[in-house]
Amino acid sequence: MRGLHALRAALLLAAGLVAGGQSAADEVKALGPGEFEPAKMPSGLASLCLREPDLCAPVNPVPLPLRLSASELDLIAKINRSINHGIAAATDEELYGLEEYWTLPQAAGDCEDYVLLKRKTLAALGVPLASLLITVVHDEHGEGHAVLSIPTAAGDIVLDNRRDEVLDWRATGYTFVKRQSAANPNVWVSLAREKLQATNIASAPEAPPTD
């Protein structure tokens, strides 16, 4: 519950900053990482779209940023935790003998597989797919990693297989590289002005924390 309380506090802080008369640019930055030029879709997702086109079908137009109630935040946190603990961490090499293979996991998977399952699960509960954005980041060690980000009216939140807590995007310690566009999840956009290298996804996710 500490993670959930921290998330709520961060969201309230973001809302307070927006109400405090920031510039438009600062306001956007407070809510989420800025979107810049088009970016290349990760090769693993492109291959998945060819194998299972229904998973990459066009979605409804982007909704306004979600306004999440406390109960909805609770549900999102529970789903994040449940999937983190229900899927064993394993690399694509271990599971499929491939360097990169995106798929919906059955019992084990790596970071992008957790993201795909969380996206599918939340969409089935009514969260618009256009608000469930697969996102590539660089972690604290500069390694590629995948998370699920959700734009909300008080700031983007992040679901991560390495943490049970759902965090405000600024609290992750990650560098945001690129993600699905909120306007069209089949298009990817850069989240950094610099030309960052190594956008392949790391295939060695950390095991989720234990109680």
Disulfide bonds with the S-S distance in Angstrom:
Cys49-Cys56 1.94
